[in-house]
Amino acid sequence: MGRGPHSKQEGIMGVLLMLMTIGGLFVAVILLIAAAIGKKGWLAKFVGYAVAIWFAFYAVILLGFSLTSSEKVLAVGEAKEYCGFYLDCHMHTMVTGVRTARSIGDRKANGTFYIVGVKVFSDAKNPNIALRLLEPKARVVNPQGGYFERDLQAETQLPSANVRLDADIHHNEAINKEIVFDLPAGIVSPKLLITEGYGIDKTIEHVLPGDEDSLFHAQTFFGIREQPETAGVQ
């Protein structure tokens, strides 16, 4: 399952609520079938009211976690934690450095290239277990509106071009890669967002209380401050 950072307490409660909801729906279906077979209208009505009340309660918890969450902007060297459905919070990312340039190799920036060093690491204790980020996605968010995707062509000019952020790693191993964004001049306080997870995972996490990807939940970013520019990066 895709992972998003959240507190362990929120994560445990969110997973338990989702499991209880799934189990409750299974029981509700059985009771509705029994009500139909036995022609017990009162039972069907009771189950319908119970399901409606539970979903209202679930929605309140979901929105409560999200609306009381707060955005975080991590500095260089601060790690972001990713937790799985079973709360295996072993995978982390961090920004190790930021540099800027007008050009990278033979590629010229439309604005300024932000070259961001990203480290992916695991704190799993078992050296035999291989872990990885699931389809990690990195984009820069403009506080003034909009976002910017990676410049993959510019990244091919860098020494870490062949390094993958989603490669398997074991205990004490790490992935170090530089990713590139072509940002316009004058952008103020851009923030890097790194998420991961498959499409079906994202759908589930939209309704998982306490998960960063749940509806209206605040997110955890990395601050990427502009550094003194160089003429170009070879």
C-alpha positions in Angstrom: 0.0 0.0 0.0 1.2 3.5 -0.7 2.5 5.4 2.2 2.1 8.9 3.5 3.6 10.4 6.7 1.4 10.7 9.7 1.7 10.2 13.5 1.7 6.6 14.7 -1.3 7.3 16.9 -3.3 8.7 14.0 -2.2 5.9 11.8 -3.2 3.2 14.1 -6.6 4.7 14.7 -7.1 5.3 11.0 -6.3 1.8 10.0 -8.5 0.4 12.8 -11.4 2.5 11.7 -11.1 1.4 8.1 -10.9 -2.3 9.1 -13.9 -1.8 11.3 -15.8 -0.2 8.4 -14.9 -3.0 6.0 -15.9 -5.6 8.6 -19.1 -3.7 9.4 -20.1 -3.5 5.8 -19.6 -7.3 5.4 -21.9 -7.9 8.4 -24.4 -5.4 7.1 -24.6 -7.2 3.7 -25.2 -10.5 5.5 -28.0 -9.0 7.6 -29.6 -7.3 4.6 -29.7 -10.6 2.8 -31.2 -12.3 5.8 -33.8 -9.5 6.1 -34.7 -9.9 2.5 -35.1 -13.7 2.8 -37.0 -13.4 6.0 -39.0 -10.4 4.8 -38.0 -8.5 7.9 -38.4 -4.9 7.0 -37.5 -3.7 10.5 -34.1 -5.4 10.3 -33.3 -3.9 6.9 -34.3 -0.5 8.3 -32.2 -0.9 11.4 -29.1 -2.0 9.3 -29.6 1.0 7.0 -29.8 3.5 9.9 -26.7 1.9 11.6 -24.7 2.1 8.4 -25.7 5.7 7.8 -24.7 6.7 11.4 -21.4 4.9 11.1 -20.5 6.6 7.9 -21.4 10.0 9.4 -19.1 9.2 12.4 -16.3 8.1 10.0 -16.6 11.3 7.9 -16.4 13.4 11.1 -13.2 11.5 12.2 -11.7 11.7 8.7 -12.3 15.5 8.3 -11.4 16.1 12.0 -7.9 14.6 11.5 -7.4 16.5 8.2 -8.7 19.9 9.3 -6.6 19.9 12.5 -3.5 18.9 10.7 -0.8 21.4 9.9 1.6 21.9 7.1 5.3 21.1 7.7 8.3 22.4 5.7 11.5 20.4 6.4 14.9 21.9 6.2 17.9 20.4 4.5 18.9 17.3 6.4 15.5 16.7 8.0 13.9 13.4 7.1 10.3 12.7 6.0 8.9 9.3 7.1 6.6 7.1 5.0 4.3 4.6 6.7 2.7 1.6 5.2 -0.8 0.2 5.8 0.7 -2.0 8.6 2.5 1.0 10.0 6.0 -0.1 8.8 7.5 3.4 9.0 10.9 2.4 7.7 11.3 4.4 4.5 12.5 8.0 4.6 13.6 10.8 2.2 15.5 13.9 2.9 17.0 16.8 0.9 20.8 16.8 1.2 21.5 20.0 -0.7 20.3 22.5 -3.2 22.2 24.3 -5.9 21.2 26.4 -8.9 22.5 26.9 -12.4 21.6 28.5 -15.7 22.6 25.4 -17.6 23.3 21.8 -17.2 25.5 20.3 -19.9 24.1 21.4 -23.2 20.6 22.2 -21.7 19.7 25.8 -21.0 17.1 26.7 -18.3 14.1 28.8 -19.2 14.4 30.2 -15.7 16.8 28.7 -13.2 17.7 25.1 -12.7 17.2 24.0 -9.1 19.4 20.9 -8.6 18.1 19.1 -5.5 20.0 16.3 -3.8 17.6 13.7 -2.5 18.5 10.8 -0.2 16.2 7.7 0.2 17.0 5.5 3.1 15.6 2.8 5.4 15.9 2.2 9.1 14.6 -1.4 9.0 16.6 -3.6 11.4 16.4 -6.8 9.4 19.2 -6.7 6.8 17.4 -9.4 4.7 14.3 -7.4 4.0 14.4 -5.2 0.8 12.2 -2.1 0.9 11.5 0.6 -1.6 9.4 3.6 -2.3 6.4 2.8 -4.5 6.4 4.9 -7.6 7.8 8.0 -5.9 6.8 11.3 -7.4 8.6 14.6 -6.8 7.3 18.1 -7.8 7.9 21.6 -6.7 4.9 23.5 -5.4 4.7 27.2 -5.9 3.2 28.9 -2.8 1.7 31.5 -5.2 -0.1 28.8 -7.2 0.7 25.9 -9.4 3.5 23.3 -9.4 6.5 22.2 -11.5 7.5 18.7 -12.6 11.0 17.4 -12.8 13.1 18.2 -15.8 14.1 14.6 -16.7 16.1 15.6 -19.7 18.3 17.9 -17.6 18.7 15.1 -15.1 20.3 12.9 -17.8 23.2 15.3 -17.8 24.1 14.6 -14.2 26.3 11.9 -12.7 23.3 10.3 -10.9 21.3 10.0 -14.1 21.0 6.2 -13.8 20.1 6.2 -10.1 16.4 5.3 -9.4 14.6 6.6 -6.4 12.4 3.5 -6.3 15.3 0.9 -6.2 15.3 -1.7 -3.5 17.4 -1.0 -0.4 18.3 -2.9 2.7 19.2 -1.8 6.3 21.9 0.9 6.3 21.7 1.3 2.5 20.7 4.6 0.9 19.9 6.0 -2.5 21.4 9.4 -3.4 20.2 11.2 -6.5 20.0 14.7 -7.9 16.7 15.8 -9.4 16.2 18.9 -11.4 13.5 21.6 -11.7 13.4 24.5 -14.1 11.8 27.2 -12.0 10.9 30.7 -13.2 12.8 33.8 -12.0 11.4 35.5 -9.0 9.7 32.4 -7.5 9.4 32.9 -3.7 9.8 30.0 -1.2 9.3 27.0 -3.5 8.6 23.8 -1.7 9.4 20.2 -2.8 6.8 17.5 -2.3 7.8 13.9 -2.5 5.0 11.3 -2.4 4.8 7.6 -3.3 2.2 5.0 -3.8 0.2 3.2 -6.6 -3.1 4.6 -8.0 -5.2 2.2 -5.9 -3.3 3.1 -2.8 -3.9 6.7 -3.3 -7.6 6.1 -3.7 -7.7 4.2 -0.4 -5.6 6.8 1.4 -8.0 9.5 0.3 -10.4 8.1 2.9 -7.9 6.8 5.5 -8.1 9.1 8.6 -4.7 10.6 9.6 -2.9 9.8 6.3 -1.2 12.7 4.5 -3.0 11.8 1.3 -6.5 11.8 2.9 -9.0 14.5 1.9 -7.9 18.0 3.0 -5.0 16.8 5.0 -2.0 19.1 5.3 1.2 17.9 3.6 4.9 17.7 4.5 7.3 19.6 2.2 11.0 20.2 1.9 12.1 23.8 1.7 14.5 24.4 -1.2 16.1 27.8 -0.9 18.0 29.3 -3.9 21.8 29.1 -3.6 24.4 31.3 -5.4 24.2 30.4 -9.1 27.0 29.0 -11.2 27.4 29.5 -14.9 26.6 25.9 -15.6 26.9 22.3 -14.4 28.8 19.9 -16.5 
